[in-house]
Amino acid sequence: MPAEIVQTPVAPTETEVEKDLTIPGPNDWEMVDRSSELDHPYIVILYNCDCHTFDQVILQMQKATGCSLERAKSVADEVHNSGRAIAFSGSLDACEHVAKVLREIKLQVETDRSM
């Protein structure tokens, strides 16, 4: 995966602050590699519906992700209270697999890039 490059301005010195304000040029920017911050670039979002019980959602979450009972309950509660929750994060392949397993019982899910 190519590194994400983010430009961050370099702080001006005190003498530069005293000068008139100017638009920064290409030499006034520092390149920062943030690719190491992207541990899990994709997410699975689980949406609320009234057609599944808490137990069904919890069991399917555990089946799909291998998470603990406590984590599955936490996600189910968040989905119920907020309308949606991040059920899983990982690689695109892992997220697609989790979404497929959650859809086995017709849960409403989508995969997306994490921010």
BANULO-904778 format. One record per residue: residue number from 1; residue in one letter; chain; x, y, z of N, C-alpha, C in turn. Coordinates in Angstrom, 1 decimal, m for minus. Layout:
BEGIN
{NUM A A {X Y Z} {X Y Z} {X Y Z}} ...
***
This chain:
BEGIN
{1 M A {0.9 m1.2 0.0} {0.0 0.0 0.0} {0.9 1.2 0.0}} {2 P A {0.7 2.2 m0.9} {1.5 3.4 m0.9} {1.3 4.2 0.3}} {3 A A {2.4 4.9 0.7} {2.3 5.7 1.9} {1.4 6.9 1.7}} {4 E A {0.7 7.3 2.7} {m0.1 8.5 2.6} {0.8 9.6 3.0}} {5 I A {0.9 10.6 2.2} {1.7 11.7 2.4} {0.9 12.9 2.7}} {6 V A {1.2 13.6 3.9} {0.4 14.7 4.3} {1.4 15.9 4.5}} {7 Q A {1.0 17.0 4.0} {1.9 18.2 4.1} {1.5 19.0 5.3}} {8 T A {2.5 19.3 6.2} {2.2 20.1 7.3} {3.2 21.3 7.3}} {9 P A {2.6 22.5 7.6} {3.5 23.7 7.5} {4.6 23.6 8.6}} {10 V A {5.7 24.2 8.2} {6.9 24.3 9.1} {6.7 25.6 9.9}} {11 A A {6.8 25.6 11.2} {6.6 26.8 12.0} {7.6 27.9 11.6}} {12 P A {7.1 29.1 11.4} {8.0 30.2 11.1} {8.9 30.7 12.3}} {13 T A {10.1 31.2 12.0} {10.9 31.8 13.0} {10.3 33.1 13.4}} {14 E A {10.9 33.7 14.5} {10.4 35.0 15.0} {10.6 36.1 14.0}} {15 T A {11.7 36.1 13.3} {11.9 37.1 12.3} {11.0 37.0 11.2}} {16 E A {10.6 35.8 10.8} {9.6 35.6 9.7} {8.2 36.1 10.1}} {17 V A {7.9 36.0 11.4} {6.6 36.4 11.9} {6.5 37.9 11.7}} {18 E A {7.6 38.6 11.9} {7.6 40.1 11.9} {7.4 40.6 10.4}} {19 K A {7.7 39.8 9.4} {7.6 40.2 8.0} {6.1 40.2 7.7}} {20 D A {5.8 40.8 6.5} {4.4 40.7 6.0} {4.0 39.3 5.8}} {21 L A {2.7 39.0 6.0} {2.2 37.7 5.7} {2.3 37.3 4.3}} {22 T A {2.8 36.2 3.9} {2.9 35.7 2.5} {2.3 34.3 2.5}} {23 I A {2.0 33.9 1.3} {1.5 32.5 1.0} {2.8 31.6 1.0}} {24 P A {2.7 30.5 1.8} {3.8 29.6 1.8} {4.1 29.0 0.5}} {25 G A {5.4 28.8 0.2} {5.9 28.2 m1.1} {6.2 26.8 m0.9}} {26 P A {6.6 26.1 m1.9} {6.9 24.7 m1.8} {8.0 24.3 m0.8}} {27 N A {8.9 25.2 m0.6} {10.0 24.9 0.4} {9.6 25.2 1.8}} {28 D A {8.3 25.7 2.0} {7.8 25.9 3.4} {7.0 24.8 4.0}} {29 W A {7.0 23.7 3.3} {6.2 22.5 3.7} {7.1 21.3 4.0}} {30 E A {6.7 20.5 4.9} {7.4 19.3 5.3} {6.6 18.1 5.0}} {31 M A {7.1 17.1 4.3} {6.4 15.9 4.0} {6.4 15.0 5.2}} {32 V A {5.2 14.4 5.5} {5.1 13.5 6.7} {4.4 12.3 6.2}} {33 D A {5.0 11.1 6.5} {4.5 9.8 6.1} {3.7 9.3 7.3}} {34 R A {2.4 9.2 7.0} {1.4 8.7 8.1} {0.9 7.3 7.8}} {35 S A {1.6 6.6 6.9} {1.1 5.2 6.6} {1.1 4.3 7.8}} {36 S A {2.0 4.5 8.7} {2.1 3.6 9.9} {1.0 3.9 10.8}} {37 E A {0.2 5.0 10.7} {m0.9 5.2 11.5} {m2.2 4.4 11.1}} {38 L A {m2.1 3.9 9.9} {m3.3 3.2 9.3} {m3.2 1.7 9.6}} {39 D A {m3.5 1.3 10.9} {m3.4 m0.1 11.3} {m4.6 m0.9 10.6}} {40 H A {m5.7 m0.3 10.6} {m6.9 m1.0 10.0} {m7.6 0.0 9.1}} {41 P A {m7.2 m0.1 7.8} {m7.7 0.9 6.8} {m9.2 0.7 6.4}} {42 Y A {m9.8 m0.4 6.8} {m11.2 m0.6 6.4} {m12.1 m0.9 7.6}} {43 I A {m13.4 m0.7 7.6} {m14.3 m0.9 8.7} {m15.5 m1.6 8.1}} {44 V A {m16.2 m2.3 9.0} {m17.5 m2.9 8.8} {m18.5 m2.1 9.7}} {45 I A {m19.5 m1.5 9.0} {m20.5 m0.8 9.8} {m21.8 m1.7 9.9}} {46 L A {m22.3 m1.8 11.1} {m23.5 m2.6 11.3} {m24.6 m1.7 11.6}} {47 Y A {m25.8 m1.8 10.9} {m26.9 m0.9 11.1} {m28.0 m1.6 11.9}} {48 N A {m28.8 m0.8 12.6} {m29.9 m1.3 13.4} {m31.0 m1.7 12.5}} {49 C A {m31.7 m2.7 13.0} {m33.0 m3.1 12.4} {m33.8 m3.8 13.5}} {50 D A {m35.1 m3.8 13.3} {m36.0 m4.4 14.3} {m36.3 m5.9 14.0}} {51 C A {m35.6 m6.5 13.0} {m36.0 m7.8 12.7} {m35.0 m8.9 13.3}} {52 H A {m34.1 m8.4 14.1} {m33.2 m9.4 14.8} {m33.2 m9.1 16.3}} {53 T A {m33.1 m10.2 17.1} {m33.0 m10.0 18.6} {m31.5 m9.7 18.9}} {54 F A {m31.3 m9.2 20.1} {m30.0 m8.9 20.6} {m29.2 m10.2 20.6}} {55 D A {m29.7 m11.3 21.0} {m29.0 m12.6 21.0} {m28.5 m13.0 19.6}} {56 Q A {m29.4 m12.8 18.6} {m29.0 m13.1 17.2} {m27.8 m12.2 16.8}} {57 V A {m27.9 m11.0 17.1} {m26.8 m10.1 16.7} {m25.5 m10.4 17.4}} {58 I A {m25.6 m10.7 18.7} {m24.4 m11.0 19.5} {m23.8 m12.3 19.0}} {59 L A {m24.6 m13.3 18.8} {m24.0 m14.6 18.3} {m23.4 m14.5 16.9}} {60 Q A {m24.0 m13.7 16.0} {m23.5 m13.5 14.7} {m22.2 m12.7 14.7}} {61 M A {m22.2 m11.7 15.6} {m20.9 m10.9 15.7} {m19.8 m11.8 16.2}} {62 Q A {m20.0 m12.7 17.1} {m19.0 m13.6 17.6} {m18.6 m14.5 16.5}} {63 K A {m19.5 m15.0 15.8} {m19.2 m15.9 14.7} {m18.4 m15.2 13.6}} {64 A A {m18.8 m14.0 13.2} {m18.1 m13.3 12.2} {m16.7 m12.7 12.5}} {65 T A {m16.6 m12.3 13.8} {m15.3 m11.6 14.2} {m14.5 m12.4 15.1}} {66 G A {m15.1 m13.3 15.8} {m14.3 m14.0 16.9} {m14.2 m13.2 18.1}} {67 C A {m15.0 m12.2 18.3} {m14.8 m11.3 19.4} {m15.4 m11.9 20.7}} {68 S A {m15.1 m11.3 21.8} {m15.7 m11.8 23.1} {m17.2 m11.5 23.2}} {69 L A {m17.8 m12.1 24.2} {m19.2 m11.8 24.4} {m19.4 m10.4 24.8}} {70 E A {m18.5 m9.8 25.6} {m18.6 m8.4 26.1} {m18.5 m7.5 24.9}} {71 R A {m17.6 m7.7 24.0} {m17.4 m6.9 22.8} {m18.7 m7.0 21.9}} {72 A A {m19.2 m8.2 21.7} {m20.4 m8.3 20.9} {m21.6 m7.6 21.5}} {73 K A {m21.7 m7.7 22.8} {m22.8 m7.0 23.5} {m22.7 m5.5 23.4}} {74 S A {m21.4 m5.0 23.5} {m21.2 m3.6 23.4} {m21.6 m3.1 22.0}} {75 V A {m21.2 m3.8 20.9} {m21.6 m3.4 19.6} {m23.1 m3.4 19.4}} {76 A A {m23.7 m4.5 19.9} {m25.2 m4.6 19.8} {m25.9 m3.4 20.5}} {77 D A {m25.4 m3.1 21.7} {m26.0 m1.9 22.4} {m25.8 m0.6 21.6}} {78 E A {m24.6 m0.4 21.1} {m24.3 0.8 20.3} {m25.2 0.9 19.1}} {79 V A {m25.4 m0.2 18.4} {m26.3 m0.3 17.2} {m27.7 0.1 17.6}} {80 H A {m28.2 m0.5 18.7} {m29.5 m0.3 19.2} {m29.7 1.2 19.5}} {81 N A {m28.8 1.8 20.2} {m28.9 3.1 20.7} {m28.6 4.2 19.7}} {82 S A {m27.6 3.9 18.8} {m27.1 5.0 17.9} {m27.6 4.7 16.5}} {83 G A {m28.1 3.5 16.2} {m28.5 3.2 14.8} {m27.5 2.6 14.0}} {84 R A {m26.2 2.6 14.4} {m25.2 1.9 13.7} {m23.9 1.9 14.6}} {85 A A {m23.0 1.0 14.3} {m21.7 0.9 15.0} {m20.7 0.3 14.1}} {86 I A {m19.4 0.6 14.4} {m18.3 m0.1 13.8} {m18.2 m1.5 14.4}} {87 A A {m18.5 m2.5 13.6} {m18.5 m3.9 14.1} {m17.1 m4.5 14.0}} {88 F A {m16.3 m4.0 13.1} {m15.0 m4.6 12.9} {m14.1 m3.7 12.1}} {89 S A {m12.8 m3.7 12.3} {m11.8 m3.0 11.4} {m10.7 m3.9 11.1}} {90 G A {m10.2 m3.8 9.9} {m9.1 m4.6 9.4} {m8.8 m4.4 7.9}} {91 S A {m8.2 m5.4 7.3} {m7.9 m5.3 5.9} {m9.2 m5.4 5.1}} {92 L A {m9.1 m5.0 3.8} {m10.3 m5.1 3.0} {m10.9 m6.5 2.9}} {93 D A {m10.0 m7.5 2.7} {m10.4 m8.9 2.6} {m11.0 m9.4 3.9}} {94 A A {m10.4 m9.0 5.1} {m11.0 m9.4 6.4} {m12.4 m8.8 6.6}} {95 C A {m12.5 m7.5 6.2} {m13.8 m6.8 6.4} {m14.9 m7.4 5.5}} {96 E A {m14.5 m7.7 4.3} {m15.5 m8.3 3.4} {m15.9 m9.7 3.9}} {97 H A {m15.0 m10.5 4.5} {m15.4 m11.8 5.1} {m16.3 m11.6 6.2}} {98 V A {m16.0 m10.6 7.1} {m16.9 m10.4 8.3} {m18.3 m9.9 7.8}} {99 A A {m18.3 m9.0 6.8} {m19.6 m8.5 6.3} {m20.4 m9.7 5.7}} {100 K A {m19.8 m10.6 5.0} {m20.4 m11.7 4.4} {m21.1 m12.6 5.5}} {101 V A {m20.3 m12.9 6.6} {m20.9 m13.7 7.7} {m22.0 m13.0 8.4}} {102 L A {m21.9 m11.7 8.6} {m23.0 m10.9 9.2} {m24.3 m10.9 8.3}} {103 R A {m24.1 m10.9 7.0} {m25.2 m10.9 6.1} {m25.9 m12.3 6.0}} {104 E A {m25.2 m13.3 6.5} {m25.9 m14.7 6.5} {m27.2 m14.7 7.1}} {105 I A {m27.4 m13.8 8.1} {m28.7 m13.8 8.8} {m29.5 m12.5 8.4}} {106 K A {m29.0 m11.9 7.3} {m29.7 m10.7 6.8} {m29.4 m9.4 7.6}} {107 L A {m28.3 m9.4 8.4} {m28.0 m8.1 9.0} {m27.6 m7.1 8.0}} {108 Q A {m27.9 m5.8 8.2} {m27.6 m4.7 7.3} {m26.2 m4.2 7.7}} {109 V A {m25.2 m4.4 6.7} {m23.9 m4.0 6.9} {m23.3 m3.4 5.7}} {110 E A {m22.2 m2.6 5.8} {m21.4 m2.1 4.7} {m20.0 m2.1 5.1}} {111 T A {m19.1 m2.2 4.1} {m17.7 m2.0 4.4} {m17.3 m0.6 3.8}} {112 D A {m16.3 0.0 4.4} {m15.9 1.4 4.0} {m14.5 1.6 4.4}} {113 R A {m13.8 2.6 3.8} {m12.5 3.0 4.3} {m12.6 3.7 5.6}} {114 S A {m11.7 3.4 6.5} {m11.7 4.1 7.8} {m11.1 5.5 7.5}} {115 M A {m11.4 6.4 8.4} {m11.0 7.8 8.3} {m9.7 8.0 9.1}} 
***
